[in-house]
Amino acid sequence: MNSYSRFARSAKQNPRRTQGARTGGLYRSRSAGRPARSGGGYREHIDISRFVKQASTSIECPPVPIVNRFEDFDLSPILKKNLVKLGFGTPTPIQDQAMPLIIEGKDVIGLANTGTGKTAAYLLPIIEKILKNNRSEAVIIAPTRELALQIDGDFKNLSRGTRIESAVLVGGMPSRPQMQQLRYRPNVIIGTPGRLKDFQQRNVVNFSGFTTVVLDEVDRMLDMGFINDIKEIIGQLPQKRQSLFFSATMPDRIRVLSAQFLQDPVIVSIKSNQTAENVEQNVIKTNSAYEKLDELKKLLAKPGVDKVLIFSDTKRSVEKLSEELRREGFKTESIHGNKRQSQRQKALDEFKSNKISVLVATDVAARGLDIKDVTHVINFTVPHTYDDYIHRIGRTGRMNCKGTAYTFA
């Protein structure tokens, strides 16, 4: 696409144009290379040309050899029965390589993109451990409410018929019902760092007996500034425990954290820090906020643009963009941190069930959420980091389907 070359020329002639026009504070984008505080970190200098990439003519990738079958794992009959009912066939690579290590009791760092089956890779061994010892307890820490609820849904499906209870402790929702869940003395607690720390400090929950801890999307939690909360929670756990870190990337901060809290961890890597071969990526250059919005509307109206996830960098811009698209007749909803959890979940459910075709979101939707059949990802604002970009466009081009990603610059 020629839009990158146009961007490069116009930026050279007038660097200020790369910041985008400002219209009453709406739809404002910052320079990708400008260090600006957001989400607890600074923006990287991003080479926009990395956002231009044609999808492979063939999306067949060399398969990762699968050594095990689910029946080969040391799992109870009821778990194997549930796997059959849920349609689990051959293990995914992360399940194949990580599950034997977790079942063996080793500390594991699992590096895999979302949509690769990593949730089941740690849930199945945790459930099995509890079946063998009903005094076993596990805490699973996730960066967002949506991901925590999704993990709990997977847990309930996999543990059906075992009578193993779970509780979800997340912020942004009333605490009293969550406290009531704890009355049943669940073996598994799934939550976000802030709420878990709050309940621990109020002596509502005591982590001293939890012998398994899982940090899911740990890189995202560090980006969101949860490092101190995480350290405080892990600090309450017994010294003799199993620690499992799952992440899409392996920045130095994770290495430091793992060196502090993990014992001789085994690293299982089923990914590279590159974008999917089956996602076509392009940049669209516009010269004003009005032109940017107009180009977005034209893009959404094209045939084949059926299920679209749009990212913007602030809650306010997400909400205003969603309202504008809704006025133009697009079936649109939004999710961001200022919305109640019930509103966010309703928007996600409607998007998943195709009741709406456009979902506008902050980066809360970029990690961990399993949304099928997304045809397009649109970065209405340039991501803060290249890792953020990878996670955003990872919502499309899944399960050997082709996808398309556009970045407005």
LOLO-344494 format. One line per 4 residues: number of its first residue (from 0); for each residue x, z, y of N, C-alpha, C. Coordinates in steps of 0.001 Angstrom, whole numbers. Atoms other than C-alpha are relative to their C-alpha. Layout:
<sites>
NUM) X,Z,Y,X,Z,Y,X,Z,Y | ... $
</sites>
This chain:
<sites>
0) 846,0,-1194,0,0,0,881,0,1244 | -842,129,-1175,1346,-868,3446,-145,1136,986 | 262,-1040,-984,0,2212,5182,1184,920,192 | -1166,-860,-201,3205,4182,4534,967,-627,983 $
4) -934,635,-922,5348,1600,6316,-522,53,1423 | 568,-110,-1339,2939,1642,9256,187,1409,525 | -187,-1388,-404,3136,5423,9293,1437,229,455 | -1401,-221,-333,6921,5354,9313,343,-604,1351 $
8) -303,636,-1277,7053,2905,12231,-624,755,1152 | 668,-674,-1112,4481,4721,14344,605,1370,245 | -608,-1315,-183,6115,8089,13706,1319,-118,734 | -1284,182,-668,9457,6733,14819,-183,-287,1480 $
12) 249,338,-1392,7993,5319,18006,-556,1192,773 | 625,-1129,-681,5972,8425,18813,-190,1133,-995 | 80,-1051,1015,6703,11475,16648,-1221,879,141 | 1132,-905,-178,3828,13452,18171,-1254,-532,-669 $
16) 1196,573,607,1340,11028,16649,-177,473,-1441 | 125,-436,1379,2103,12369,13181,-804,1280,-111 | 766,-1239,60,322,15571,14123,-1508,-258,-8 | 1426,313,-1,-3029,13795,14398,-630,375,1324 $
20) 720,-325,-1221,-5450,13815,17281,-814,1250,-209 | 795,-1219,89,-7295,16979,18059,-1324,-221,711 | 1324,190,-570,-11010,16912,18645,-745,1307,-105 | 690,-1277,18,-12364,20291,19547,461,911,-1116 $
24) -539,-820,1077,-10124,21824,16906,-446,-446,-1388 | 507,434,1298,-11849,19846,14124,943,-1009,-628 | -752,972,793,-10015,17977,11368,1428,-162,506 | -1364,100,-526,-6633,18794,12885,999,79,-1144 $
28) -1068,-62,991,-3596,18054,10751,1317,237,704 | -1309,-265,-570,-76,19306,11354,1009,-964,-581 | -1083,812,522,3153,17462,10897,458,581,-1321 | -418,-474,1314,4261,17640,7275,1363,664,54 $
32) -1328,-566,-67,7774,18507,8358,110,1201,895 | -29,-1100,-948,6839,21188,10842,-182,1331,-708 | 168,-1277,675,7382,24766,9639,-1120,811,629 | 1150,-737,-520,3997,26424,10083,-448,1006,-1034 $
36) 455,-1028,920,2787,29652,8601,-1384,-348,-535 | 1312,207,598,-58,29132,6172,63,433,-1447 | 49,-436,1382,-991,30828,2936,1191,830,-404 | -1097,-883,334,1931,33207,3176,1340,-696,-88 $
40) -1286,688,98,4645,30530,3323,127,-1088,1024 | -246,1087,-930,6213,27771,5372,-208,-1339,-682 | 131,1343,537,5556,24094,4961,1373,-556,-365 | -1199,756,324,8156,22030,3204,65,-1233,888 $
44) -85,1353,-536,9523,18892,4752,-377,-933,-1137 | 522,851,1070,7578,16337,2726,228,-1462,324 | -183,1436,-115,8576,12727,2223,-1303,-667,-414 | 1324,567,276,5223,10950,2503,81,-1139,-1012 $
48) -115,1116,932,6559,8033,464,-194,447,-1443 | 203,-501,1353,6343,10273,-2602,-1482,16,-360 | 1432,29,249,2553,10071,-2209,-498,-1416,-275 | 375,1381,275,2601,6319,-2885,537,-359,-1375 $
52) -434,278,1357,2682,5409,-6545,-1120,-701,-738 | 995,707,787,887,2888,-8690,-153,666,-1364 | 217,-524,1346,-698,4082,-11902,676,-917,-1004 | -615,792,1048,994,2944,-15069,-1004,-1028,-517 $
56) 885,999,585,-386,-274,-16499,-501,462,-1357 | 437,-644,1232,-500,1617,-19741,141,1498,178 | -61,-1434,-209,-1330,5293,-19665,395,742,-1280 | -457,-653,1217,-43,5921,-23147,1365,626,249 $
60) -1258,-711,-155,2723,8545,-23021,507,388,-1385 | -521,-442,1298,5080,9448,-25873,-585,1356,-360 | 643,-1268,344,3193,12196,-27714,1029,1081,-308 | -820,-1146,373,4703,15662,-28002,-339,338,-1447 $
64) 290,-275,1412,5079,16332,-31731,-732,1330,-183 | 761,-1205,313,2536,18862,-33033,412,462,-1398 | -517,-531,1259,3972,21072,-35771,-1092,715,-785 | 976,-859,654,1052,23398,-36502,-1415,-563,74 $
68) 1441,167,-106,-2643,23176,-37190,-591,1381,270 | 589,-1304,-292,-5042,25915,-36122,-93,863,-1260 | 91,-778,1232,-5482,26913,-39751,1349,580,-420 | -1326,-529,319,-1712,27490,-39918,310,1290,748 $
72) -279,-1192,-793,-1821,30213,-37262,-545,1248,-702 | 432,-1274,572,-2157,33849,-38279,-1180,532,803 | 1221,-359,-702,-5724,34120,-36992,-1060,419,-1003 | 1080,-480,863,-8715,35938,-38454,-1015,-1104,-260 $
76) 1000,1028,334,-11438,33885,-40182,-1045,-212,1088 | 1035,166,-1023,-13927,34598,-37405,504,-834,1176 | -561,816,-1081,-11571,33078,-34807,80,-1463,-421 | -79,1376,483,-10990,30001,-36933,-1393,-631,-65 $
80) 1387,488,22,-14751,29696,-37376,-468,-366,1409 | 371,290,-1390,-15264,29888,-33596,691,-1258,510 | -731,1195,-429,-12596,27229,-33058,-688,-1264,-518 | 705,1149,562,-14461,24863,-35373,-1299,-248,763 $
84) 1264,143,-730,-17761,25536,-33597,218,-556,1397 | -296,455,-1358,-16134,24901,-30201,624,-1387,28 | -545,1357,58,-14716,21591,-31395,1499,-75,177 | -1455,17,-77,-11061,22621,-31336,534,-716,-1242 $
88) -595,727,1112,-9192,20116,-33481,1475,325,-117 | -1443,-211,19,-5451,19702,-33263,412,817,1215 | -459,-761,-1163,-3673,22236,-31035,656,-906,1037 | -746,696,-1045,-2391,21006,-27695,1464,431,-90 $
92) -1419,-379,85,1400,21085,-27240,293,1430,438 | -281,-1367,-451,1347,24356,-25270,-539,1007,-1009 | 533,-882,1039,-868,25953,-27925,890,-24,-1230 | -829,166,1191,1282,24585,-30730,1312,774,115 $
96) -1317,-610,-155,4522,25934,-29266,-51,1459,437 | 31,-1364,-547,3443,29111,-27467,-692,992,-924 | 781,-965,788,913,30651,-29862,803,716,-1083 | -775,-736,1008,3322,31408,-32742,903,1064,617 $
100) -876,-964,-675,5673,33146,-30287,-793,1205,497 | 832,-1098,-518,2857,35175,-28709,-509,865,-1148 | 476,-746,1168,1432,36145,-32102,1124,865,-569 | -1167,-731,496,4943,37236,-33076,334,1204,881 $
104) -214,-1133,-893,4914,39580,-30060,1057,-216,1054 | -1057,271,-971,7530,37876,-27901,-570,-151,1411 | 333,332,-1381,7457,37682,-24112,203,-1500,186 | -21,1460,-123,6743,34097,-23112,-237,-404,1445 $
108) 286,701,-1251,6975,31986,-19967,-481,-1390,-390 | 571,1294,357,4655,29020,-20462,-144,-877,1223 | 62,940,-1118,5094,26063,-18131,-835,-1197,-423 | 902,1090,355,2196,23668,-18331,-999,-200,1125 $
112) 1002,305,-1012,-171,21919,-15971,-1372,466,-478 | 1363,-363,364,-3830,22881,-15867,-623,-1124,-816 | 634,991,855,-6021,21147,-18394,767,-262,-1276 | -809,204,1203,-3435,21504,-21173,-306,1018,-1089 $
116) 399,-941,1036,-5117,24338,-23077,761,1309,7 | -819,-1211,-14,-2873,27177,-21951,-857,1274,-47 | 836,-1205,45,-5799,29617,-21531,-241,442,-1441 | 202,-343,1411,-6611,29462,-25235,1313,393,-663 $
120) -1299,-303,595,-2887,29637,-25986,324,1484,81 | -242,-1447,-57,-2807,33250,-24799,-1234,818,-393 | 1191,-770,364,-6443,34290,-25376,-118,211,-1504 | 139,-129,1452,-6435,33592,-29105,918,1090,-575 $
124) -842,-1100,501,-3384,35807,-29824,-438,1369,489 | 479,-1292,-506,-4810,38558,-27592,-1195,481,-809 | 1180,-378,796,-8132,38530,-29454,431,421,-1401 | -483,-332,1341,-6292,38530,-32778,667,1375,-22 $
128) -664,-1300,-71,-4182,41514,-31698,-1027,1135,52 | 1042,-1028,-114,-7332,43456,-30789,-765,143,-1310 | 693,-67,1294,-9017,42548,-34084,810,825,-1001 | -850,-752,919,-6048,44036,-35918,188,1450,438 $
132) -128,-1360,-535,-5883,47095,-33653,-963,139,1162 | 1050,-35,-1029,-9042,47897,-31709,343,905,1180 | -456,-787,-1145,-7073,50221,-29423,871,-829,945 | -809,873,-857,-5098,47281,-28012,-788,-374,1250 $
136) 630,367,-1270,-5803,46471,-24374,883,-1011,716 | -726,1052,-722,-4833,43492,-22219,-581,-161,1388 | 431,323,-1352,-4986,42741,-18514,493,-1399,330 | -310,1387,-362,-5090,39133,-17324,-203,-135,1502 $
140) 30,78,-1455,-4282,38515,-13669,-10,-1467,418 | 169,1379,-459,-5417,35302,-11951,-72,-23,1527 | -47,30,-1467,-5088,34130,-8327,-1352,-62,683 | 1283,208,-668,-8743,33305,-7630,-1154,504,-852 $
144) 1213,-423,698,-12224,34507,-8492,-460,-1052,-998 | 487,1083,853,-13132,31106,-9895,785,-69,-1301 | -805,82,1213,-10213,31055,-12307,-239,1211,-891 | 264,-1200,792,-10844,34658,-13408,-1317,-144,-764 $
148) 1298,184,656,-14491,33837,-14165,73,-1069,-1084 | -161,1055,1000,-13459,30676,-15994,718,541,-1234 | -718,-609,1120,-10987,32632,-18134,-945,878,-813 | 942,-865,694,-13718,35154,-18944,-991,-816,-822 $
152) 898,872,761,-16047,32340,-19990,663,-508,-1269 | -738,448,1183,-13377,30985,-22331,166,1147,-996 | -169,-1158,877,-12763,34485,-23676,-1280,283,-787 | 1269,-289,669,-16435,35024,-24453,-302,-1036,-1084 $
156) 223,1035,1008,-16633,31701,-26298,903,201,-1214 | -947,-136,1101,-13513,32319,-28358,-213,1280,-804 | 151,-1306,674,-14380,35959,-29173,-1409,248,-519 | 1390,-183,409,-18017,35369,-30092,-79,579,-1418 $
160) 187,-631,1300,-19099,37619,-32934,1007,1085,-325 | -1035,-1014,275,-16098,39963,-32646,-335,1364,603 | 390,-1212,-721,-17793,42571,-30429,1106,523,912 | -1040,-395,-952,-14720,42641,-28221,-524,-243,1409 $
164) 566,75,-1340,-15746,43351,-24627,1086,-343,1029 | -886,299,-1127,-14216,42059,-21391,-689,418,1292 | 524,-296,-1336,-14648,42955,-17730,724,-879,997 | -589,829,-1050,-14057,40796,-14669,-13,791,1297 $
168) -150,-774,-1235,-12747,42594,-11574,617,-906,1059 | -476,943,-1016,-12487,40263,-8597,-520,388,1376 | 426,-251,-1365,-12687,40551,-4843,-1090,-958,432 | 1044,868,-532,-15443,39048,-2746,-1336,157,-694 $
172) 1243,-274,712,-18122,40425,-5069,-231,1507,-5 | 274,-1448,-10,-19860,43832,-5196,797,724,-1074 | -841,-740,941,-17682,46440,-6851,-803,823,-1001 | 763,-874,886,-20461,48569,-8370,-291,-650,-1358 $
176) 230,608,1316,-21485,46066,-11103,1282,-115,-821 | -1261,96,723,-17816,45649,-11956,399,1359,-571 | -250,-1344,524,-17428,49408,-12301,-856,280,-1233 | 890,-209,1138,-20394,49402,-14650,517,-691,-1250 $
180) -591,683,1153,-18622,46881,-16879,1050,874,-682 | -1069,-838,550,-15810,49390,-17312,-535,1151,-846 | 586,-1073,807,-18219,51938,-18820,20,-335,-1484 | -3,426,1405,-18166,49891,-22019,1415,-2,-586 $
184) -1393,-97,435,-14392,50474,-22254,487,-1321,-593 | -418,1315,506,-13483,46777,-22546,1473,-17,-389 | -1397,163,414,-10315,45837,-24381,754,-959,917 | -626,1021,-846,-9678,42993,-21928,-570,94,1407 $
188) 394,31,-1408,-9758,43145,-18140,622,-1231,639 | -442,1225,-673,-9523,39920,-16162,-294,170,1478 | 267,-234,-1408,-9109,40104,-12416,1009,-616,936 | -904,444,-1054,-7518,39147,-9150,851,1198,451 $
192) -929,-1105,-289,-4543,41195,-7882,-559,1057,936 | 479,-963,-979,-6245,42798,-4889,-1023,967,-564 | 1039,-858,566,-9292,44120,-6756,567,886,-1108 | -617,-811,1049,-7229,45278,-9729,783,1159,601 $
196) -775,-1053,-658,-4902,47194,-7424,-935,1026,638 | 959,-898,-639,-7866,48653,-5521,-622,950,-1016 | 616,-841,1028,-9541,49913,-8694,1011,975,-592 | -1022,-882,538,-6272,51334,-9953,288,1155,959 $
200) -283,-1033,-989,-5626,53210,-6709,-1151,988,133 | 1166,-876,-50,-9166,54634,-6821,-261,698,-1324 | 93,-615,1324,-8567,55790,-10400,-1229,-456,-773 | 1122,571,748,-11389,53572,-11609,499,-584,-1320 $
204) -597,555,1203,-9068,51895,-14109,1438,497,-92 | -1352,-497,250,-5840,53154,-15657,728,-997,-895 | -702,1041,738,-3341,50521,-16781,1101,543,-907 | -1131,-560,737,-959,52929,-18507,-60,-277,-1500 $
208) 116,279,1423,-2317,52021,-21940,-74,-1475,-343 | 131,1441,242,-2426,48220,-21522,1340,-550,-491 | -1252,441,607,191,46786,-23857,224,-1507,86 | -168,1442,-225,-363,43116,-22946,-406,-323,1424 $
212) 324,459,-1346,-252,41566,-19485,239,-1500,65 | -110,1446,-199,-863,37928,-18625,-93,-289,1493 | 78,520,-1363,-90,36371,-15255,-264,-1494,-110 | 368,1416,72,-1932,33047,-15086,119,-613,1385 $
216) -281,669,-1280,-973,30554,-12367,846,912,883 | -819,-972,-724,1764,32961,-11349,642,-615,1236 | -590,625,-1185,3330,30443,-8959,-981,-10,1163 | 1027,-12,-1037,53,30209,-7059,-177,1409,577 $
220) 154,-1369,-483,-232,34000,-6848,1141,389,930 | -1131,-283,-882,3237,34214,-5352,-162,-743,1320 | 251,760,-1232,2344,31468,-2857,-1030,697,882 | 1081,-644,-734,-731,33482,-1857,375,1398,495 $
224) -472,-1275,-534,1344,36576,-1101,-364,1215,-825 | 424,-1109,857,315,38709,-4096,1163,715,-682 | -1155,-508,721,3852,39621,-5130,10,1527,-78 | -54,-1468,10,3639,43299,-4109,-1122,596,-848 $
228) 1106,-472,833,216,43778,-5711,343,-160,-1480 | -365,264,1393,1502,42215,-8928,1027,1015,-485 | -1032,-957,389,4571,44424,-8977,-583,1396,-195 | 598,-1333,114,2453,47531,-8419,-835,130,-1272 $
232) 820,-40,1216,60,46646,-11242,889,54,-1238 | -886,16,1165,2828,45793,-13701,766,1314,-112 | -712,-1275,4,4609,48982,-12661,-780,1124,-649 | 832,-1019,634,1679,50990,-14061,-70,-173,-1514 $
236) 90,289,1433,1975,49387,-17505,1100,737,-758 | -1046,-657,790,3909,50991,-20347,1247,-882,-116 | -1237,748,138,7531,49982,-20807,-39,-907,-1226 | 100,797,1214,6794,48771,-24322,-1294,-804,59 $
240) 1170,861,-173,4467,45850,-23758,415,-1443,-249 | -249,1436,79,4128,42111,-24157,-437,-623,1315 | 275,616,-1299,4304,40093,-20940,20,-1513,-146 | 159,1446,109,3117,36488,-20685,-216,-573,1385 $
244) 126,661,-1297,3663,34378,-17564,-329,-1465,-249 | 339,1419,99,1940,31015,-17288,-27,-602,1396 | -170,601,-1311,2673,28639,-14460,139,-1505,-158 | -220,1445,22,2761,24971,-13569,1404,-351,476 $
248) -1341,237,-508,6106,25270,-11802,853,1237,-232 | -907,-1113,262,9175,27472,-12128,928,204,1200 | -867,-263,-1153,10418,28372,-8637,872,1236,-238 | -943,-1110,172,13225,30883,-8177,-696,1352,24 $
252) 700,-1283,-85,10745,33639,-7305,-560,439,-1351 | 487,-341,1340,9279,33437,-10813,1159,440,-878 | -1183,-407,773,12765,33642,-12316,377,1444,319 | -332,-1361,-406,13423,36792,-10306,-1013,986,-574 $
256) 1054,-882,501,10068,38307,-11281,102,168,-1518 | -94,-83,1457,10525,37462,-14953,1213,811,-431 | -1191,-790,330,14026,38946,-14976,-272,1492,172 | 320,-1395,-275,12540,42171,-13613,-966,595,-1013 $
260) 1090,-564,791,9551,42518,-15928,-84,-500,-1441 | 90,531,1358,10072,40418,-19079,1244,355,-800 | -1096,-312,903,12234,41237,-22098,334,-1231,-843 | -465,1168,769,14205,38277,-23470,-1098,-1045,-167 $
264) 1119,941,131,11421,35802,-22667,435,-1346,-565 | -192,1368,476,11130,32486,-24441,-749,-931,951 | 636,961,-910,10422,29580,-22085,-529,-1176,-813 | 635,1156,639,7967,26997,-23407,-441,-937,1117 $
268) 291,932,-1082,7841,23966,-21134,-616,-1272,-559 | 719,1203,441,5276,21218,-21704,-348,-833,1222 | 310,714,-1231,5507,19584,-18310,1279,-378,719 | -1059,282,-956,7670,18051,-15662,-611,114,1373 $
272) 496,-180,-1359,7373,18534,-11934,-251,-1356,660 | 299,1328,-504,6182,14975,-11501,-1487,-246,-134 | 1429,303,34,2758,13524,-10859,-342,-840,-1218 | 433,659,1223,736,12057,-13687,196,-1508,96 $
276) -241,1441,38,1548,8534,-14758,-1289,-790,191 | 1255,739,-65,-2131,7619,-14783,-794,296,1275 | 644,-206,-1294,-2888,8608,-11168,619,-951,1020 | -464,883,-1072,-2616,5895,-8547,-46,767,1309 $
280) -123,-817,-1209,-1448,7422,-5270,304,-891,1204 | -175,785,-1208,-1676,5994,-1771,-137,872,1239 | 106,-657,-1300,-1378,7036,1862,-845,-864,924 | 810,699,-1003,-3914,6104,4538,392,540,1368 $
284) -430,-406,-1336,-2617,6187,8100,-1110,-256,1005 | 970,159,-1086,-5026,6769,10979,601,539,1284 | -573,-338,-1296,-4416,7234,14683,-806,1035,776 | 800,-1003,-702,-7168,9679,15652,-912,695,-995 $
288) 924,-733,860,-9552,12227,14206,-1249,-821,-284 | 1190,827,189,-12451,9825,14741,266,-1090,-1036 | -333,1058,946,-10710,7011,12875,180,579,-1404 | -225,-653,1281,-9717,9417,10109,-1324,276,-709 $
292) 1303,-295,573,-13299,10538,9556,-734,-1274,-387 | 642,1276,278,-14555,6960,9729,566,-631,-1265 | -634,559,1195,-12025,5810,7110,-410,771,-1253 | 438,-799,1139,-13032,8689,4858,-1396,-416,-439 $
296) 1370,405,335,-16704,7692,5032,-17,-1364,-693 | -69,1321,628,-15841,4086,4209,512,111,-1432 | -573,-171,1330,-13761,5213,1261,-1021,584,-968 | 985,-646,868,-16513,7448,-131,-1152,-935,-362 $
300) 1107,927,239,-19007,4582,92,370,-1144,-944 | -439,1102,854,-16937,2241,-2091,-497,180,-1431 | 390,-87,1413,-18089,1402,-5630,1116,647,-822 | -982,-637,873,-16388,3503,-8278,523,1321,503 $
304) -396,-1311,-534,-15757,6445,-5967,-1157,944,-306 | 1192,-652,538,-18107,8553,-8024,23,1515,80 | -99,-1460,48,-16818,12127,-8207,1288,391,705 | -1138,-105,-913,-14524,13154,-5376,242,1446,402 $
308) -432,-1311,-462,-12607,16310,-4601,862,-210,1240 | -704,157,-1272,-11486,16500,-950,630,1333,375 | -700,-1211,-408,-8871,19006,202,290,-28,1496 | -410,-210,-1376,-8421,20320,3715,624,1385,87 $
312) -860,-1180,46,-6149,23137,4823,-590,1270,590 | 576,-1225,-559,-8471,25556,6631,-1465,123,-407 | 1395,-246,349,-11825,27156,5849,-931,-691,992 | 860,587,-1030,-13243,25960,9158,-96,-1514,-149 $
316) 32,1457,114,-12225,22334,8665,-753,-431,-1255 | 738,312,1229,-13594,22363,5105,-1496,45,259 | 1430,-147,-231,-16980,23606,6252,-537,-1081,933 | 470,1010,-955,-17259,21229,9205,33,-1395,-602 $
320) -58,1312,647,-16153,18236,7144,-1152,-152,-991 | 1112,41,943,-18702,19096,4471,-1321,-237,726 | 1234,172,-774,-21461,19371,7082,-124,-1427,527 | 17,1366,-543,-20499,16029,8629,-347,-1012,-1089 $
324) 279,932,1095,-20524,14226,5271,-1443,137,-488 | 1384,-218,420,-23859,15812,4371,-959,-683,971 | 843,679,-1005,-25345,14519,7633,1,-1510,-194 | -107,1446,224,-24137,11049,6677,-645,-433,-1313 $
328) 729,358,1212,-26092,11215,3419,761,185,-1292 | -757,-243,1211,-23344,12147,968,-439,1318,-621 | 352,-1229,716,-24215,14725,-1689,1243,876,-69 | -1244,-729,-234,-21645,17271,-606,-229,1500,42 $
332) -55,-1444,-156,-20856,20967,-959,1441,395,297 | -1339,-469,-344,-17880,23100,12,280,1329,-678 | -420,-1325,458,-15897,26022,-1363,1231,421,781 | -1128,-583,-723,-13566,28251,618,-179,1516,6 $
336) -45,-1448,103,-12710,31913,1042,-1069,741,770 | 1029,-683,-780,-15449,32712,3566,-1376,-36,-652 | 1293,90,673,-18233,31831,1152,-137,1103,-1038 | 253,-971,1054,-19866,34348,-1136,298,-619,-1358 $
340) -350,522,1317,-18862,34054,-4756,-1156,-765,-621 | 1158,701,564,-22390,33056,-5745,-120,-1412,579 | 42,1323,-632,-22224,30169,-3242,1098,-899,-555 | -1119,785,520,-18823,29055,-4488,-272,-446,-1434 $
344) 277,344,1390,-19897,29181,-8112,-1107,-1038,-101 | 1092,979,2,-23101,27276,-7360,525,-1389,352 | -569,1290,-382,-21116,24524,-5615,818,-600,-1140 | -797,488,1127,-18703,24269,-8553,-895,-480,-1138 $
348) 906,385,1086,-21532,24167,-11084,-696,-1324,313 | 669,1248,-383,-23321,21421,-9149,966,-1179,-57 | -1000,1066,58,-20096,19412,-8921,291,-365,-1457 | -287,255,1406,-19370,19807,-12626,-1144,-736,-683 $
352) 1170,614,633,-22923,18777,-13548,-452,-1277,708 | 267,1257,-724,-22850,15785,-11139,-1261,37,856 | 1098,-86,-953,-25676,17101,-8961,470,-349,1403 | -629,476,-1232,-23307,16513,-6057,1193,-852,-401 $
356) -1097,914,334,-20624,13843,-5925,1264,281,795 | -1166,-296,-851,-18296,15265,-3247,105,1515,163 | -274,-1416,-212,-16738,18724,-3160,1192,121,943 | -1067,-202,-989,-14695,19729,-103,516,1423,-167 $
360) -542,-1314,351,-12314,22619,-699,1335,257,666 | -1366,-400,-300,-9297,24545,398,758,5,-1330 | -800,45,1216,-6483,24928,-2129,-466,976,-1066 | 557,-882,1023,-8564,27550,-3931,-434,-796,-1226 $
364) 466,820,1118,-9769,24631,-6085,1104,-799,-661 | -1071,849,517,-6366,23117,-6766,599,520,-1285 | -671,-597,1149,-5258,25506,-9466,-986,508,-1038 | 648,-671,1103,-6628,26347,-12838,-1391,-465,-358 $
368) 1386,338,285,-10149,24972,-12535,-88,-1270,-834 | 154,1125,909,-11207,22621,-15304,-1246,-777,398 | 1112,830,-466,-13381,19970,-13657,194,-1390,-585 | -153,1257,711,-13957,16907,-15805,-449,-1190,846 $
372) 442,1305,-502,-14233,13267,-14759,78,-146,1517 | -212,216,-1433,-13002,13592,-11167,682,-1357,165 | -552,1349,-137,-12424,9968,-10158,1040,-92,1108 | -881,85,-1157,-10700,10592,-6817,308,1388,562 $
376) -399,-1146,-798,-8757,13307,-5047,460,-521,1356 | -364,427,-1348,-8458,12953,-1280,587,1186,754 | -633,-1001,-851,-6010,14994,766,-325,-340,1449 | 365,271,-1385,-7733,15024,4131,1063,531,946 $
380) -1191,-475,-711,-4759,17054,5360,1168,-18,-976 | -1195,51,829,-1202,16757,4075,246,1382,-613 | -267,-1302,617,-449,19527,1544,1220,680,610 | -1112,-751,-575,1917,22282,2631,1305,-234,-743 $
384) -1191,201,814,4318,21693,-254,-273,-1112,-1002 | 174,1042,1006,4945,19019,-2846,-636,564,-1264 | 668,-632,1144,3923,21466,-5579,-1506,61,222 | 1438,-1,-313,563,21851,-3794,-590,-1391,-238 $
388) 466,1371,203,269,18066,-3849,-209,-297,-1476 | 104,232,1439,915,17934,-7583,-1252,657,-564 | 1155,-710,539,-1745,20530,-8266,-1309,-592,501 | 1222,623,-521,-4288,18892,-5994,-346,-1256,-785 $
392) 336,1273,641,-4031,15437,-7533,-134,157,-1506 | 178,-261,1423,-3897,17014,-10986,-1444,214,-407 | 1427,-116,319,-7682,17372,-10726,-571,-1322,-485 | 469,1293,470,-7979,13644,-11503,1015,-560,-989 $
396) -915,609,961,-6416,11384,-14115,246,861,-1215 | -152,-928,1122,-7036,13909,-16880,-528,-613,-1291 | 479,408,1330,-7562,13407,-20604,109,-1514,-191 | -296,1421,183,-5976,9928,-20605,-924,-934,782 $
400) 784,841,-900,-8316,8661,-17882,829,-292,1247 | -686,317,-1244,-7048,6912,-14800,-702,672,1173 | 538,-601,-1204,-7508,8550,-11426,682,-565,1223 | -534,504,-1259,-6822,7823,-7787,118,1157,985 $
404) -209,-1012,-1030,-5386,10019,-5048,370,-661,1310 | -300,486,-1337,-5352,9319,-1309,427,1185,874 | -428,-1002,-964,-3513,11262,1355,-98,-585,1399 | 98,436,-1394,-4455,10895,5016,1186,580,778 $
408) -1189,-429,-755,-1415,11029,7287,-90,-483,1435 $
</sites>
